[in-house]
Every structure is written in structure tokens, then in C-alpha cells.
Amino acid sequence: MDQGRSHGGTVVEAFERERSRLVAVAHRMLGSRADAEDAVQEAWLRLSRQDAGTIDNLAGWLTTVVGRICVDALRARRTHPESGTADLPELVVTEDDDDPAEDAALADSVGLALLVVLDTLRPDERLAFVLHDMFAVPFDEIASVLDKSTDATKMLASRARRKVQGTPHPSDRRRQRAVVDAFLAASRAGDFEALLRVLDPDVVWTTHTSHGTTVRLGSTELARQAVRGRDARVTGRRVLVDGEPGIMTWGPTGKPLGLMACTVVEDRIVEVTSVLDARVLAAIDLPPQEA
């Protein structure tokens, strides 16, 4: 009995040493910290039912299990998409003080633009890219997770890498800031034509409200909405949303009203995620109205 306890304690300690890495892997895969924690917890439950003595490489075993859990979760999302704000990625909102040092610190972060691209990948492509390019897991180990050959896994990662290469890098943030600032200035001025100049004609505008999620396509409707809001008693300023320039708005009493996460490509806004649900905003650690 004592030996069992000692062995069990060793497994617990080994798992805890791997936990932060496993959560990081699952977070890149699923785009949600809560979902990542759930995936790692499921891996722990599976480990608790496994004879640990049969596992030669615990770190590799856990990576395989978490990877498969994430792939299954991504496939389930595509088969049974949920309504409401379940598809809203976790948003980290911080001050944007145009600090080059901060830009450098964020250079390795996974911003909203990359998450958007990752969401377009097939689950097996996403796993191959995340494990190899972000966590340096060898291709033969990834192949065992996916039950594919090593060559096939390399092809998946290569295909994913080509799709991701167009993602704006944080080093482009100054140009991104200029585009977001131009959108904010044109909105305040009610300048419809200026808004159209900074919006991609096929911009995707996703709005999350307490009533659910709506998706619109095209710059005209977004520009019209921005013009209609120019006389509202709100204040807005630029912030960083997941490391990318965005816009936060407050009401006359200082209550947060909305958050816009903007994806900028080639000096135009190609995607906007607007959060207007007060409950969602209340759950986010937001900067104050005045910087």
C-alpha cells in the first residue's frame, strides 16, 4: 500500500511538472484557456485509469493524449457548432502605449490574427503545426498522435505553415495602429468614404451580443453603422486586443460599452470581432476609460 502511494505521488508530481506545457499546447489548439484546462484535466483522468508502469515516456504519452483530445474537440466543433458566444476566443485587453519594448515582448505571442488563421486549418493540420512549429515536438511523435506516417505529418505541417505565413507579425503593429486610428478618426467624424478606405471590401464583421452572434460580410454596412454612432455619447480609444490594435468604447458614466478586435492585412481591416454583451465584457479585465 505504501509503495502504491509513493508511486502514485510520483505520477502526480510528474504530471504537475508537465501541466503548464500541456495547457499551453491545448490553448494554442482550442483558443480558449477554459477549454485547454478541461482537456488537460481529461488527460489526467485518463492517466489515473492507466497503469503508469506501462508508460515509458510520460511527457510523450500526455502530449499524445492531450493532442488527441484537442483534435476530437475541434472535429466536434465543426460537426456540431454551438450558438451564442461559445465561438468567441478569449480576449486579453491591455493598454496600447506604442512602446517598442512592449512590441518586442509580444513578438512571440499568439495574437488574434493568428488564432483566426488557425481556426481555418483542419484539426490535423492545426495539431501538426502547433506541436512542431510552436513546441518543437518531433514529427515522428506527432505522427503517432495522428495515426499517420511521418511523411504525411510533415506534409500537414507544411500545408498549415503556408496558410499561417500570411498572418501579420507584431513587427507590423505600427502600420496596424495607423489603420485602426484612421478608422477611429473617420468614425468620430462620420466620414463614410474615409471608413471605406480603411475597410477591406469583403471585411467579415462578427458581433457578439446578449442575444447571440451575427456575422456580416462587406464594408458598407460596417461603415454605415460607424457613421450612425458618431452622435452617441460614447468615448473610444485604441487598446491592444490579444496583442493586436483594437478599439474600446465607454458610455458617459464610464461603463464599458463595446470592444472591437481588428485584424489588419495590407493596411486594411479585413476582420472585426465586436463584443457588445455586457456579461462578456464584465468577465474581461479591461483597462480604465482614461489611459
N, C-alpha and C positions, 0 to 999 in steps of 0.2 A: 504493500500500500504506500509506504513512504517513497519507494522507488517511483511509483506511478505519479505521485505528487511532484517529485523532483523533475521527472521527465516532462510532465505537463507544464510545470513552471518554466522550464527551458523553452518549450514551444511558444508559450505566451510571450516570453521575453524576446524571442526571435521574431515573432510576428510584430510586436510593437516596434522593433527596430526597422522593420520594412514598411510600417503603416504609412508614414508621410510620403514615401516614394509611391506606394500603391495608390494613395489618394490623388497624388499629382497626376499619375497616369490616367486614372479614371476621370479626373476633372477635365483633362485635355480631350478625352474621348467623348464625354457626355455633356460638357459645357455647363454643368451645374455642380456646385460643391455638395449640396444635399444628396443628389443622385450618386455622386462619387463616394460619399460616406456610406451610402446604402450598399453600393457594390462591394466595397471593402468589407463591410460587415457581413455580407453574404459569403464572401471568401473565407472569413473567419469561421462562420458556421460550418462550411464545408470542411475546413481544416479540422474542426473539433470532432467531426464524424470520421475523420481519416486516421488510419494508423500512421502516426508520424514516423515510425521506424521504417516505413516503406518509402519515404521521401528522401532521395539523395541530395537534392538541391532545393531547399525550402524557398529561397528567393525566386528561383526559376518557376517552381510549382505555383507559387502565389501569383506571379506575373501571368502565367498561363491561365489560371482560374479567373483572375480579375479581367483579363483581356477577353475571355470568352463570355463572361457576364456582360461586359460592355457591348460586345458585338450583338449579343442576343437582345439587349435593351434597345440598341439603335435599330435593329431589324423590326422590333415590336413597335417602335415609334412610327416607322414607315407604314406598317400594316394597319395599325390602329392609332392614328394621330388623335391626340387629346385636344379638347376645346379649351377656351379660356386663356389664361396666361401661362399654361404649363410649358409652352414653347418659348417663353421669354428667357433668354440666358441671364445668369446672374450678372448684375451690373455693379461695377465698382466706380463710384463717382468721387473725384478728387479735384482740388484746385488746379487751375492751369495758369501758372505764373511765367510761362515761356522761359523756363530755366534750362539751359543746355545740359547742366549736370543731371537734372531730372530726366531729360530726354535720354541721356546715356543709360541711366539706371533702368529705364523702361524698355531699352532696346531688345531685351530678351523676353519680354512679357508677351503673352498671347492676347492680343487686342481683339476688339470686336470684329474687325475686318477679317482676321484670320479665322475666328470662330464661324463667321458667315461662310467662308470658303470651305472649312472643314465640314460644315453641315451639308455641303453639296456632294461630298465624297461618299462612295459606297462604304458600308461598315468595315469590310475587309481592307479597303484602301486606307481608310482612316486609321485603323489599327496598325497596319504596316508602317504608315508614315509616322504616326505618333511614337510608336515603340522604337523605330530605328532612328529617325531624324531628331527626335526630341530627347530620347532616353538611351540611345546608343545600344539597344538590345540587338544582338547578332541576328542575322536573317534566318539562320537555321533554327533558332529558338522561336522566332516569330512564326516560322513555317509550322512548327508543332502546335502553336496556338490555333492557327487557322486550318490545320489539317491539309496543308498544301505543300508542294515541293518548294525547295529553297529558291529555285529559279522563278517559279510563279510568284512567290512572295516578293522577290526583287522587282518584278515587273509591276506588281501592285503599288509598291512604294514609289517607283519611278513615275507611274501614271499620276499618283497623288501629288508628287513633287511638282510636276509640270502645272497642275491646276493651282497649286499654292504659290508658285513663283510670282504670280501677278499681284499678290497681296501687298498693299502699301507697307513699307518699312517705317518704323518710328523715325528714321532719319529724315523722312519726308514731312514731318509734322509741321514745320514752319509753313509750308505751302498749304497743308491741310487747314491750319489755323486761319490763313488768309481767306480760304474759301468759306469757312464757317463764319468768319467775321463779316464777309461780304453778304452772306445770306441773312445774318442778324441785322445788318445795317439796312438792307433792302426791305426786310420785314417791317422794321420800325418806320421806314419812310413810305411804306405802301407802294414800293416801286415794282410793279408786276414784271416789267421787261428785265430789270436787273435780277430779279429772282430766277427768271427763266435762263439767264446767262450762267448761273452757278448750279443749276439743277440739270442733271442728265435727262434727256427727253424720256427715257424709259426708267426713271427712278422708281424704286419699289418703296412704298410708304406703308409701314405696318404700325397700326395704332392699337395699344392695349388699354382698355377702359374697364370699368367695373362690370360692363355688360358683355365683355368678351373681346375678341380680337378681329380686326378688319385689315384687309390688305388691299391697297390701291396701286395702280400702275400708271405712271406718266407724270410729267412735271406740272401740267396745267392746273390740276385740282389742288396739288400741294401749294403752288404759288397763290392761287385764289384764297385758300384757307389762311395763308400767312398774311395776305393783304387785308382780309376781313378782320383779323385780330389786331390790327395796328392801333385801333382806338380803345382797346381793352386796357383796364387799369392794371397792367402787369409790368413787371420788370424782368429782364432776362440778361444773362451774361454767359460767356463761354466757360465751360468746365471740361475736364477730361472724363470720358466715359470709357472704362476699360482701356485706358491709355490712348484713346483717340479723341480729338476735339469734338465736343458736343455742346448742347445748349440747355441751361436750366432756367426755368421761369418761376416767379413767385407772385402771389397776389398782393394787394395793398396792405394786408396785415402781416406780410412776411411768410405766409403759409405756402409751402411748395405746391405748385400747380401742375407742372409738367417737366418732363425730361426728354430730350432728343439726343439719340445716339446717331452720329452721322458717319457714313463710310464714304470717303473721298478717293476717287480714282481719276488721274489725269485732270486735276483742277476742277472737277465737277462732283457734286454729291450724287452718288449712284444708289444709295440705300439710306433710309431713315427709319429708325425704330423710335416711336413716340410712346411714352408711358404717362398715361393720364389717370390711372387708377390710384386713388388716394391711399388705399391699403398697401399697394405695392410700394408706393413712394415712401410710406411711413416705415417700411421694413428696410429701406436702404439708408446707409449712413451718408447723409447729404451735407455738402458744405453750406455755410451760412449765406444769407442773401447778399451781404457785402463782403468782398474779399479783403 
